[in-house]
């Protein structure tokens, strides 16, 4: 079975929906970097900060909880948190009742009679559980707006597994990554619309704002290695071109045909990053050598029309690649281009990337 930590966490979350899921998630989050003073940040219009049920910590964890649910609405988020909050409240009452009962029993056994009023035993919940929460989504919605984006980015960086090494994260000495992008629909708020509004011929539309999310995923753990978010009108290739700088040298990058682009290939080669892409474009090339049937060493030249999304293109170059013709398990022919030139790695071994 593949060691996929993100999938394992998602499965664990679904199993523990009715349990202390917030506590379980806290074990995965580096919560020490959360500034507790942020929990008392004033909202616009407030005269002074106040304690909240939806602290920044709880808000972030609830957002993570929602991300693995099929129903990602605000209402479902609040319903889930309410259920967890009530269960934790009952558990806290039960534990404190047991503590008080133990204290009474111990005091009754004492032979020492103290002067003054009899000792009182009162139940007191932690401050985080004293208040009940409303099922109205307004408080949670405002709480999400209070979460600093810098904090979310810091949590992402510090929660990432470093130096993961198994039979899927590495291949032939390379650390393997997968790059891709997707479009996502956002909430329609004024601040989001300013940056992510969808435009047609320069005119804003009435539809929901949309963003372009570009990611690099580590193969074998399934975790995000890095990501960038931009508006829909930025080139996916341009966004990914910037992210290549974040990859360690001696990486193997698996991409789809969209990234079969001279500028991407040239930058990867310049930075010591190996690349493997399908060649659906059937680009022009010069044959240098044939290793075996369907396995050739070729060169490609700098294209006449350079990328318009770069202020400064990669230097003109002749790039040596390996062109491999393969067949998928369902019998479909396809062609791969890669900068892996090691003849010891035979053609049939490349089936790992299917």
C-alpha positions as CSV (number, residue, x, y, z in Angstrom):
1,X,0.0,0.0,0.0
2,X,1.3,3.5,-0.8
3,X,2.4,5.6,2.1
4,X,0.0,8.5,1.6
5,X,-0.2,10.6,4.7
6,X,-2.8,13.1,3.5
7,X,-5.2,10.3,2.5
8,X,-4.6,8.6,5.9
9,X,-5.4,11.8,7.7
10,X,-8.6,12.3,5.6
11,X,-9.7,8.8,6.4
12,X,-9.0,9.3,10.1
13,X,-11.0,12.5,10.1
14,X,-14.0,10.8,8.6
15,X,-13.7,8.0,11.1
16,X,-13.6,10.4,14.0
17,X,-16.3,12.8,12.9
18,X,-18.2,12.3,16.1
19,X,-15.2,12.2,18.4
20,X,-12.7,14.7,19.6
21,X,-11.7,15.6,16.1
22,X,-10.4,19.0,17.0
23,X,-8.0,17.4,19.5
24,X,-6.9,14.9,16.9
25,X,-6.2,17.6,14.3
26,X,-4.2,19.6,16.9
27,X,-1.7,16.7,17.0
28,X,-1.1,17.2,13.3
29,X,-0.8,21.0,13.5
30,X,2.3,22.8,14.8
31,X,0.0,24.8,17.1
32,X,3.0,26.2,19.0
33,X,3.3,28.8,16.2
34,X,-0.3,30.1,16.7
35,X,-0.2,33.4,18.5
36,X,-2.8,33.1,21.3
37,X,-3.2,36.9,21.4
38,X,-4.7,36.7,17.9
39,X,-7.7,35.0,19.5
40,X,-8.7,38.4,20.9
41,X,-8.4,40.4,17.7
42,X,-11.1,43.1,17.4
43,X,-13.5,42.9,14.6
44,X,-14.4,46.1,12.7
45,X,-16.9,48.0,14.8
46,X,-16.0,46.4,18.1
47,X,-15.0,48.7,21.0
48,X,-12.7,46.1,22.6
49,X,-11.5,42.6,21.9
50,X,-13.6,39.7,23.3
51,X,-13.2,36.0,23.9
52,X,-14.7,33.9,21.2
53,X,-15.8,30.4,20.7
54,X,-14.3,30.5,17.2
55,X,-10.7,31.4,18.1
56,X,-8.2,31.5,15.2
57,X,-7.0,28.0,16.3
58,X,-10.5,26.5,16.2
59,X,-11.4,28.3,13.0
60,X,-8.4,26.9,11.2
61,X,-9.1,23.4,12.4
62,X,-12.8,23.7,11.4
63,X,-11.7,24.8,7.9
64,X,-9.5,21.7,7.7
65,X,-12.4,19.5,8.9
66,X,-14.7,21.0,6.3
67,X,-12.2,20.4,3.5
68,X,-12.6,16.6,3.8
69,X,-16.4,16.7,3.9
70,X,-18.6,16.2,0.8
71,X,-20.8,19.1,2.0
72,X,-18.5,22.1,2.3
73,X,-21.1,24.7,3.1
74,X,-20.8,27.1,6.0
75,X,-23.9,25.5,7.6
76,X,-22.3,22.1,7.6
77,X,-19.1,23.5,9.1
78,X,-20.9,25.1,12.0
79,X,-23.1,22.0,12.5
80,X,-20.0,19.8,12.7
81,X,-18.2,22.1,15.1
82,X,-21.3,22.4,17.3
83,X,-21.6,18.7,17.5
84,X,-17.9,18.4,18.5
85,X,-18.2,21.3,21.0
86,X,-21.2,19.8,22.7
87,X,-19.5,16.4,23.0
88,X,-16.4,17.9,24.5
89,X,-18.6,19.9,26.9
90,X,-20.3,16.8,28.1
91,X,-17.0,15.0,28.5
92,X,-15.5,17.9,30.4
93,X,-18.5,17.9,32.8
94,X,-18.2,14.2,33.3
95,X,-14.5,14.4,34.1
96,X,-14.9,17.3,36.5
97,X,-17.8,15.5,38.2
98,X,-15.6,12.5,38.8
99,X,-12.8,14.8,40.1
100,X,-15.2,16.6,42.5
101,X,-16.5,13.2,43.7
102,X,-13.0,12.0,44.4
103,X,-12.2,15.2,46.3
104,X,-15.3,14.7,48.5
105,X,-14.4,11.1,49.3
106,X,-10.9,12.0,50.2
107,X,-12.0,14.9,52.4
108,X,-14.6,12.7,54.2
109,X,-11.9,10.3,55.2
110,X,-9.8,13.0,56.8
111,X,-9.8,13.0,60.6
112,X,-8.9,16.7,60.7
113,X,-11.9,19.0,61.2
114,X,-11.2,22.5,59.9
115,X,-12.9,25.6,61.4
116,X,-15.1,27.9,59.3
117,X,-17.6,27.3,56.6
118,X,-17.9,23.8,55.0
119,X,-15.9,23.4,51.8
120,X,-17.9,23.9,48.6
121,X,-17.4,21.8,45.5
122,X,-18.3,23.5,42.3
123,X,-18.2,22.4,38.7
124,X,-16.2,24.7,36.5
125,X,-15.7,24.2,32.7
126,X,-12.6,25.4,30.8
127,X,-13.2,28.9,29.3
128,X,-13.2,27.4,25.8
129,X,-16.3,25.4,26.7
130,X,-18.2,27.8,29.0
131,X,-20.0,29.4,26.1
132,X,-22.4,27.6,23.9
133,X,-22.3,28.3,20.2
134,X,-25.0,29.4,17.9
135,X,-25.8,27.4,14.7
136,X,-25.9,30.7,12.9
137,X,-23.1,30.8,10.3
138,X,-22.4,34.6,10.8
139,X,-19.8,34.1,13.6
140,X,-17.9,31.4,11.8
141,X,-17.9,33.4,8.6
142,X,-16.5,36.5,10.4
143,X,-14.0,34.3,12.1
144,X,-12.6,33.0,8.8
145,X,-12.0,36.6,7.8
146,X,-9.9,37.2,10.9
147,X,-7.5,34.4,10.0
148,X,-4.3,36.0,8.6
149,X,-3.2,34.4,5.3
150,X,0.4,34.6,6.5
151,X,-0.5,32.3,9.4
152,X,-2.1,29.8,7.1
153,X,1.0,29.8,4.9
154,X,3.3,29.4,7.9
155,X,1.2,26.4,9.1
156,X,1.5,24.9,5.7
157,X,5.3,25.2,5.7
158,X,5.8,23.9,9.2
159,X,3.4,20.9,9.0
160,X,5.1,19.5,5.8
161,X,7.0,16.3,6.2
162,X,10.7,16.7,5.5
163,X,13.0,14.0,4.1
164,X,10.2,11.4,3.5
165,X,11.8,8.4,1.8
166,X,10.0,5.3,0.6
167,X,9.6,3.3,-2.6
168,X,7.1,5.8,-4.0
169,X,8.7,9.1,-3.0
170,X,12.0,8.1,-4.8
171,X,12.7,6.4,-8.1
172,X,16.2,5.5,-9.4
173,X,17.7,8.0,-6.9
174,X,15.3,10.8,-7.9
175,X,12.9,12.5,-5.5
176,X,9.6,12.4,-7.5
177,X,7.1,15.3,-7.7
178,X,3.9,15.8,-9.7
179,X,2.9,19.2,-11.0
180,X,-0.6,20.3,-12.1
181,X,-3.1,23.1,-11.8
182,X,-6.8,23.5,-11.4
183,X,-9.4,26.3,-11.3
184,X,-11.6,26.8,-8.2
185,X,-14.7,28.8,-7.4
186,X,-14.5,31.3,-4.6
187,X,-16.9,33.1,-2.3
188,X,-18.3,36.2,-3.7
189,X,-17.1,38.9,-1.4
190,X,-15.8,42.4,-2.3
191,X,-12.2,41.7,-1.3
192,X,-12.1,38.4,-3.2
193,X,-13.8,39.8,-6.3
194,X,-11.2,42.6,-6.5
195,X,-8.5,40.1,-7.1
196,X,-10.2,37.1,-8.6
197,X,-13.1,38.4,-10.7
198,X,-13.7,36.6,-13.9
199,X,-13.6,38.9,-16.9
200,X,-14.7,38.6,-20.5
201,X,-13.0,40.9,-22.9
202,X,-11.9,43.1,-20.0
203,X,-15.4,43.3,-18.5
204,X,-16.2,41.7,-15.1
205,X,-18.8,39.0,-15.1
206,X,-21.6,38.5,-12.5
207,X,-20.5,34.9,-11.8
208,X,-18.5,33.8,-8.8
209,X,-14.8,34.8,-8.6
210,X,-12.5,32.1,-9.7
211,X,-8.8,31.3,-8.9
212,X,-6.1,29.3,-10.5
213,X,-4.4,26.9,-8.0
214,X,-1.0,25.5,-9.2
215,X,0.5,22.8,-7.0
216,X,3.5,20.6,-6.8
217,X,2.7,17.3,-5.0
218,X,5.3,14.9,-3.5
219,X,4.7,11.4,-4.9
220,X,4.5,8.7,-2.3
221,X,3.1,10.9,0.5
222,X,0.5,12.9,-1.4
223,X,1.4,16.0,0.4
224,X,1.6,19.4,-1.2
225,X,5.2,20.4,-1.6
226,X,4.3,24.0,-2.7
227,X,1.5,25.9,-4.2
228,X,0.6,29.3,-5.8
229,X,-2.8,30.9,-6.1
230,X,-3.6,33.5,-8.7
231,X,-6.6,34.8,-10.7
232,X,-8.0,32.8,-13.6
233,X,-6.4,35.2,-16.2
234,X,-2.8,34.3,-15.3
235,X,-1.1,31.6,-17.5
236,X,-0.9,28.3,-15.8
237,X,2.5,27.7,-17.3
238,X,3.7,31.1,-16.2
239,X,2.6,30.4,-12.6
240,X,4.3,27.0,-12.6
241,X,7.5,28.4,-14.1
242,X,8.0,30.5,-10.9
243,X,7.5,27.4,-8.7
244,X,10.3,25.4,-10.3
245,X,12.7,27.4,-8.2
246,X,11.4,25.8,-5.1
247,X,12.2,22.2,-6.1
248,X,15.4,20.6,-4.8
249,X,18.1,19.6,-7.4
250,X,18.0,15.9,-8.5
251,X,14.2,16.0,-8.5
252,X,12.1,14.2,-11.1
253,X,9.1,16.2,-12.1
254,X,6.1,14.4,-13.7
255,X,3.9,16.8,-15.8
256,X,1.1,16.6,-18.4
257,X,1.4,17.7,-22.0
258,X,0.5,21.3,-21.2
259,X,4.0,21.7,-19.7
260,X,5.7,20.3,-22.7
261,X,7.1,23.7,-23.3
262,X,10.6,24.8,-24.2
263,X,10.8,27.4,-21.4
264,X,9.8,24.9,-18.8
265,X,12.1,22.1,-20.0
266,X,15.0,24.6,-20.4
267,X,14.6,26.0,-16.9
268,X,14.4,22.5,-15.3
269,X,17.6,21.5,-17.1
270,X,19.3,24.6,-16.0
271,X,18.4,24.0,-12.4
272,X,19.4,20.3,-12.4
273,X,15.8,19.1,-12.3
274,X,14.8,16.1,-14.4
275,X,11.5,16.3,-16.3
276,X,9.2,13.7,-17.9
277,X,6.2,14.8,-20.0
278,X,3.9,13.2,-22.6
279,X,4.5,14.4,-26.1
280,X,1.0,14.8,-27.5
281,X,2.2,17.8,-29.5
282,X,4.5,15.6,-31.5
283,X,7.0,18.3,-31.6
284,X,9.8,18.6,-34.2
285,X,13.1,17.1,-33.3
286,X,16.4,15.8,-34.7
287,X,17.3,12.2,-34.2
288,X,20.7,11.6,-32.5
289,X,20.7,7.9,-31.7
290,X,18.4,4.9,-31.4
291,X,18.8,2.9,-28.2
292,X,16.2,0.3,-29.1
293,X,12.9,0.2,-30.9
294,X,10.8,3.2,-29.7
295,X,13.6,4.5,-27.6
296,X,15.6,7.4,-29.1
297,X,17.9,10.2,-28.1
298,X,16.8,13.4,-29.8
299,X,17.5,17.2,-29.7
300,X,15.0,20.0,-29.8
301,X,15.8,23.6,-30.8
302,X,14.7,26.9,-29.4
303,X,11.3,27.8,-31.0
304,X,10.9,30.8,-33.2
305,X,8.0,32.1,-31.3
306,X,9.0,32.6,-27.7
307,X,6.8,32.7,-24.6
308,X,4.9,35.9,-24.2
309,X,4.3,35.3,-20.5
310,X,8.0,35.7,-19.6
311,X,9.7,39.1,-19.4
312,X,13.0,37.3,-20.2
313,X,12.9,34.0,-21.9
314,X,15.4,31.1,-21.3
315,X,18.6,31.4,-23.3
316,X,18.5,29.9,-26.8
317,X,19.7,26.4,-26.6
318,X,19.6,22.9,-28.2
319,X,18.2,20.5,-25.6
320,X,19.0,16.8,-25.7
321,X,16.0,14.6,-24.7
322,X,15.0,11.0,-24.7
323,X,11.9,10.1,-26.8
324,X,10.2,6.9,-25.6
325,X,7.2,5.3,-27.3
326,X,5.0,3.4,-24.8
327,X,1.7,1.5,-24.7
328,X,-0.7,1.9,-21.8
329,X,-2.3,-1.1,-20.0
330,X,-5.5,-0.5,-22.1
331,X,-3.5,-0.6,-25.3
332,X,-3.3,3.1,-26.1
333,X,0.0,4.3,-27.7
334,X,1.7,7.4,-26.3
335,X,5.0,9.1,-26.4
336,X,7.1,10.4,-23.5
337,X,9.8,13.1,-23.5
338,X,12.4,13.1,-20.7
339,X,15.8,14.5,-19.8
340,X,16.7,11.1,-18.3
341,X,19.5,9.9,-20.7
342,X,20.9,7.1,-18.6
343,X,20.9,4.1,-20.9
344,X,20.9,1.7,-17.9
345,X,17.3,2.8,-17.3
346,X,15.6,0.8,-19.9
347,X,12.5,1.8,-21.8
348,X,10.1,-0.7,-20.1
349,X,11.0,0.8,-16.7
350,X,9.2,4.0,-17.6
351,X,5.9,2.3,-17.3
352,X,6.0,3.5,-13.6
353,X,4.7,6.9,-14.7
354,X,1.5,5.6,-16.3
